[in-house]
């Protein structure tokens, strides 16, 4: 096969055809980036001085890698995200215990003085009644600051580069964002005891998310090849909620959101969902998810070979390189073996973009990060898939 550019390579893979080599990603999708501490160690290891990465997620302390880094490790993707809101920039407060802020949904987050991430500590609808949902101060999806300049930026990326462009709003959640608002215990309890409240809450938040995503697509939808959304539904040992309850109370709204997105763009829809989520994959396929991330291979029933055998002709896989054990604690030889295995399991026939499972955490040695991308090039050609 002739050499492809990055955009061709990614689109070939996501069309379930084998590209010239397995495409790779770092940082384009929001939940597949790198912690600021690991990133700074990587820059030092590569001998890169100066420059400053921007946070893609202040809560997880992850960054969008600088262009020089992406070029060195030959990443095939680039990202375009919603702006930090004009007039709605996070007002991060500091006290003797650390830093905290309240986001535009009213959720309170805190990073302890010697901590590495912001943790959720306040749920604004924890004690809300169904009537309170009408009076709540919801985010304004039409704030023009979210979208200012995005069309120009996306058009320039499309016309002046050959990378696959990922649109990222860090939204698209019919489940996760809503339990952030109420607290997990309240949300799970009310799914059984007060389903009318849950349905009204989910409908309202999905409506607002849908408007934000719709406005985003009005600006960039003609230029992006992938739209990233996310909704964590799994834990290490299985589904976080009953699949039956999901299908009754959550899925109709997730399905509605996907249909809205598909009416506005031809971009592939990428869904981030952590943990053991094999029970939900048939639902994702049914309502139109094209790409599944992060493929948490260390979770129960998430064996990469088995997933490929069961679903590989209907959905693409993005991620798969273990961040719980191999990247932080393995040797470079372990990392190379991990990359070889995931390519062997997931790449044949196309349908695979190689990346770390979720974000690369702060304790991952830079040697292992570099090894991951070198091994992807070494084993990622079609002749090496098997």
ABEGO torsion letter per residue (X at the ends): XBBBBAAAAAAAAAAGBBBABBBBBBGAAGAABBBAAAAAAAAAAAGBBEEBBBBABAAAGBBBBBAAAAAAAGBABBBBBBBBBBGABBBBBBBAAEBBBBBAAGBBBBBBAABABBBBABBAAAABBAAAAAABBBBBAABAAAABGAAAAAAAAAAABABBBBBBAGBGBAAAAAAAAAEAAAAAAAAAABAAAAAAAAAAAAAAAAAAAAAAAAAAAAABABBBBBBBABBAAEBABBAAAAAAAAAAAAAAAAAAAAAABABBBBBBBBEBAAAAAAAAAAAGBABBOAGBAABBGABAAAAAAAAAAABBBBEGBBAAAAAAABBAAAAAAAAAAAAAAAABGEGBBBBBBEBBBAABBAAAAAAAAAAAAAAABAAAAX
